[in-house]
Amino acid sequence: MAYRIGSDIGGTFTDLILASEDGQTFQVGKVLTTPDRPDDAVVAGIQAVVGASGVPAAQVSHVLHGTTLFTNALIERTGARTALVTTKGFRDAIEIAREHRYDMYDLYMQRPRPIAPRHLRFELDERVLVDGSVRHAVDPAEVWRLADRLRTERIEAVGVCLLHAYANPAHERLVGTILREALPDTAVTLSSEVVPEIREYERTSTTLANVYVQRLAQQYLERLRDRLRGIGVGGGLFIMQSNGGLCEAETGGRYPVRLIESGPAAGALAAAHYGALLGHKDLLSFDMGGTTAKACVISDGEPLVSPEFEIDRRYRFKKGSGLPIKVPVIEMIEIGTGGGSIARVDALRRLRVGPESAGARPGPVCYGLGGADPTVTDADLVLGYLDPDFFLGGEMRLDRDAARHAIAERVGKPLGLDPVEAAWGIHQLANESMAGAARIHAIERGKDVERFPIFAFGGAGPVHALGVARILQSPSVIFPLGAGVMSAVGFLVAPLSFDFVRTLPGVLDALDWGAIAGTVAEMEAEGRAILGRTIAADRIRFRRFADMRYRKQGYEIRVPIPDGLLHASRRDEIRRNFESAYRAIYGHTVRDAPVEAVSWRVVAQGPRPSLRLPTSARGGRNARAARKGVRRVYVSDARGYTEVPVYDRYALGAGATLEGPAVIEERESTVVVGAVARIRVDDAANVIVEVPPAGGDGDHPVA
């Protein structure tokens, strides 16, 4: 029997799941993240789940992993000393950016700081034109002289981004060959290898980000792989990419920029997997952990994918304030509200929650690890939503009195509220922030959030999901078994996958179909080469897309392209696909307007692993038998504490029904139903709550 382990490093906890192919083994683990050495938590967690399950480590065939290490290195600027090599005259393009102010009225607006400072940006006297023709060839002697300069500057990483290298990469390849020979200990990334696409600023930013963390990624993944072998794990190490596909650790080390959003991507995949099993092709994925919450629209059984995103935003939720990363990523919105988000009163006596977080260390006040600022978790504990003696199944005791005191001193007194009112204000403000962001995320993608059930997971997600759903007027909330480690499930259902892109622009009615067919075939051949190292060639499938727009529009949308040979007879079909995608986003099309295709994409993908989900083996239909007792819980509709029944999640079997208010506890998370509502357990052990109309939640201001 082969076993797989999914491990997800979050800001506060590292989640793990060990699962067998037949579904008989499904061992969950959760340990505190070790920020200084993230692999310590991974190794400790793997040893814990292997030990608890009794499975020999040698029988683990795959370790599937996601980490925030590279994201943190980019944000904290702890990567390599990096230089940029670019075309003469374009040294400052990375700083000029889009010549756009993301906030017109902020006189102190900050721009993202380029990874390569100006004195480490070097120019070469060469020029490739937009059609790929060479106007001025690169001089190898100039490159050798530049290598000497880079050595003198003690450069550790070099990003090479020459003008129009996406159309003709010959100059970049020559520069890369010389630099790698002259500087064998220096990481070198070529833009034509990482992001062969139009748009100079985004291409340069992505290239620099990749090389900035490349050695860090290679060293981390090699160390983790060695440590896994050291504890007897015989299987391969695979890494989740931002697009929701897995890749080999070696590939991930070459392209770490593709791994930046690996953890959040896994959560969206888990939501899509459960939605398909339940017959809900449209869902709103809601993942609330210790540091942030993420919302993702699942449409027609798939999470939406965007061709780029931003990192290290100067202002967390303002587009344009971060560094653009032009690689495919599962589209989601991140809200700076998690269990560890700090609550405070600002200078105008307004209650604020997040985006600052207490993280794993020191954590919320109730952890007793030195935290002094009240957090969302502290508020949830004061409100009775969490059992101080059953956090992580009783492995970690919470200090309710310390949480209450911190809330009273830091929030209650400045606002003239008692600790309970202050705690409710923190809880509800967190709900409102998350609901508002989720609604905007859905509307911007042409989706009606009111008809989407919410799939709630993450350590804090089940505590807050019903409150968010009532604000959004969602029809129901689905709480899966093991919600607190659900992102790790996403690793177990993710296929091996890799994306390719080439820019080949033209008006749809006048495209060079031969060139396009050749380009697509070339990308598919690359996909077979990369995935063929791990899976049989006949099991690799391809999906095609084009980035398209109406002529003279500034940006494109992603449009599915048919299989088979691409030629002029497919033009009308492709245009119909474009109009359908355009109408879904904007609600209309532009009649008789010329349509352009800018870039062509291929996604090479292996088969999706099958995963039999666990059910509650000892659970029964009788909810009374699952009742653990009662607890005083704050119920907003009642304007105060109420004695609420508490249920053992593992004792609730398929077909069980109960009424809210109720609290349903499992080891890694707690479902809070703080209103009168119908609750049932389905055949896959999911708790499903029909959302009641908003009452006290929306009509009970406290500050």
Sequence and secondary structure as in RCSB ss.txt:
>XXXX:A:sequence
MAYRIGSDIGGTFTDLILASEDGQTFQVGKVLTTPDRPDDAVVAGIQAVVGASGVPAAQVSHVLHGTTLFTNALI
ERTGARTALVTTKGFRDAIEIAREHRYDMYDLYMQRPRPIAPRHLRFELDERVLVDGSVRHAVDPAEVWRLADRL
RTERIEAVGVCLLHAYANPAHERLVGTILREALPDTAVTLSSEVVPEIREYERTSTTLANVYVQRLAQQYLERLR
DRLRGIGVGGGLFIMQSNGGLCEAETGGRYPVRLIESGPAAGALAAAHYGALLGHKDLLSFDMGGTTAKACVISD
GEPLVSPEFEIDRRYRFKKGSGLPIKVPVIEMIEIGTGGGSIARVDALRRLRVGPESAGARPGPVCYGLGGADPT
VTDADLVLGYLDPDFFLGGEMRLDRDAARHAIAERVGKPLGLDPVEAAWGIHQLANESMAGAARIHAIERGKDVE
RFPIFAFGGAGPVHALGVARILQSPSVIFPLGAGVMSAVGFLVAPLSFDFVRTLPGVLDALDWGAIAGTVAEMEA
EGRAILGRTIAADRIRFRRFADMRYRKQGYEIRVPIPDGLLHASRRDEIRRNFESAYRAIYGHTVRDAPVEAVSW
RVVAQGPRPSLRLPTSARGGRNARAARKGVRRVYVSDARGYTEVPVYDRYALGAGATLEGPAVIEERESTVVVGA
VARIRVDDAANVIVEVPPAGGDGDHPVA
>XXXX:A:secstr
  EEEEEEE SSEEEEEEEETTSS EEEEEEE  TTSHHHHHHHHHHHHHHHHT  GGGEEEEEEE SHHHHHHH
HT S  EEEEEETT TTHHHHTTS  SSTT TT      SS GGGEEEES EE TTS EEE   HHHHHHHHHHH
HHTT  EEEEE TTTTT  HHHHHHHHHHHHH TTSEEEEHHHH   S HHHHHHHHHHHHHTHHHHHHHHHHHH
HHHHHTT  SEEEEE TTS EEEHHHHHH GGGGTTHHHHHHHHHHHHHHHHHT SSEEEEEE SS EEEEEEET
TEE EES EEES SSTT TTSSEEE S EE  EEES  TTEEEEE TTS EEEEEEE TTTT  GGGTSS  S B
HHHHHHHTTSS TT GGGGTS   HHHHHHHHIIIIIHHHT  HHHHHHHHHHHHHHHHHHHHHHHHHHTT  GG
GS EEEESSSHHHHHHHHHHHHT SEEEE TTGGGHHHHHHHT  BEEEEEEEEEEEGGG  HHHHHHHHHHHHH
HHHHHHTTTS GGG EEEEEEEEEETT S  EEEEE SS   GGGHHHHHHHHHHHHHHHHS   TT  EEEEEE
EEEEE           TT BS GGGGEEEEEEEEEGGGTEEEEEEEEEGGGB TT EEESSEEEE SS EEEE S
S EEEE TTS EEEE     HHHH    
